[in-house]
C-alpha cells in the first residue's frame, strides 16, 4: 500500500472519478496515457469483474492479484492512434 492512497477494486460508484483521472492524464493535458477508453468499456470492466463465471485474476508468486484477465469482448477498440518510431543516436533517443 502506498501512504495516502486507498487501493481497492473499482465499483460503479468510482466510474466518474476514473473518467476524470483518465481525462486529466491525456497527452493534450500533459499526461502520458496512450489511449482513451470509452466510459461504457470501463463500466463493463468494473461490472464484469464481479461475475463469478470469470476466470480468476493473474497472481504473483505470493498469490497476490496483479491485474485482471480480460475476456475477448472486453478488449478495447482504438478509434485512432499516433505511433512514433524512435532510434537511439549515441546517448539520446530521437524520433525517426
C-alpha positions as CSV (number, residue, x, y, z in Angstrom):
1,X,0.0,0.0,0.0
2,X,1.2,3.5,-0.8
3,X,0.8,6.0,2.0
4,X,-2.0,8.4,1.4
5,X,-3.8,6.2,-1.2
6,X,-6.6,3.7,-0.8
7,X,-6.2,1.0,-3.5
8,X,-9.1,-1.4,-4.0
9,X,-11.2,-2.9,-6.7
10,X,-13.3,-0.3,-8.5
11,X,-17.1,-0.2,-8.2
12,X,-19.7,1.5,-10.4
13,X,-19.6,4.4,-7.9
14,X,-16.0,5.0,-8.9
15,X,-16.7,5.5,-12.7
16,X,-16.9,9.3,-12.7
17,X,-13.6,9.5,-10.8
18,X,-11.9,7.1,-13.2
19,X,-13.1,9.0,-16.2
20,X,-11.9,12.3,-14.7
21,X,-8.5,10.8,-13.9
22,X,-8.2,9.4,-17.4
23,X,-9.1,12.8,-18.9
24,X,-6.6,14.6,-16.8
25,X,-3.8,12.3,-17.9
26,X,-4.3,12.6,-21.7
27,X,-1.3,13.9,-23.7
28,X,-3.1,17.1,-24.7
29,X,-3.2,17.9,-20.9
30,X,0.5,17.0,-20.3
31,X,-0.2,13.3,-19.4
32,X,1.3,10.2,-20.8
33,X,-1.7,7.9,-21.4
34,X,-1.6,6.4,-24.9
35,X,-5.3,5.7,-25.2
36,X,-8.7,6.9,-24.0
37,X,-11.2,4.1,-23.0
38,X,-14.9,4.8,-23.5
39,X,-16.9,5.2,-20.4
40,X,-19.0,2.2,-21.4
41,X,-15.9,0.0,-21.7
42,X,-14.7,1.0,-18.2
43,X,-18.2,0.4,-16.7
44,X,-18.3,-3.0,-18.3
45,X,-14.9,-3.9,-16.9
46,X,-16.0,-2.9,-13.4
47,X,-19.3,-4.7,-13.5
48,X,-17.9,-7.9,-15.2
49,X,-15.2,-8.2,-12.6
50,X,-17.8,-9.3,-10.1
51,X,-19.1,-12.0,-12.4
52,X,-18.5,-15.5,-10.8
53,X,-18.0,-17.1,-14.2
54,X,-14.9,-15.1,-14.9
55,X,-11.5,-16.7,-14.8
56,X,-9.5,-15.7,-11.7
57,X,-7.2,-12.7,-11.9
58,X,-3.5,-13.4,-12.6
59,X,-1.4,-13.5,-9.4
60,X,2.3,-13.2,-8.5
61,X,4.4,-15.9,-6.8
62,X,2.7,-15.0,-3.5
63,X,-0.8,-15.4,-4.9
64,X,-1.4,-11.7,-4.7
65,X,-3.6,-10.5,-7.7
66,X,-1.6,-8.4,-10.1
67,X,-4.2,-7.5,-12.7
68,X,-7.4,-8.7,-14.4
69,X,-7.9,-11.2,-17.2
70,X,-9.9,-9.5,-20.0
71,X,-12.4,-11.5,-21.9
72,X,-12.3,-11.2,-25.7
73,X,-15.4,-8.9,-25.7
74,X,-13.7,-6.6,-23.2
75,X,-10.6,-5.7,-25.3
76,X,-10.6,-2.0,-26.2
77,X,-11.0,-0.8,-29.7
78,X,-9.0,2.2,-30.6
79,X,-10.6,4.6,-33.0
80,X,-7.2,6.2,-33.9
81,X,-3.7,6.2,-32.6
82,X,-0.4,8.0,-33.3
83,X,2.7,5.9,-33.4
84,X,6.1,7.3,-33.1
85,X,9.3,5.5,-34.0
86,X,12.4,6.1,-32.0
87,X,16.1,5.5,-32.8
88,X,19.0,5.7,-30.4
89,X,21.7,8.0,-31.5
90,X,24.6,8.0,-29.1
91,X,23.1,8.5,-25.6
92,X,19.9,10.1,-27.0
93,X,16.7,8.8,-28.3
94,X,15.3,10.7,-31.3
95,X,12.2,10.3,-33.4
96,X,12.7,8.8,-36.8
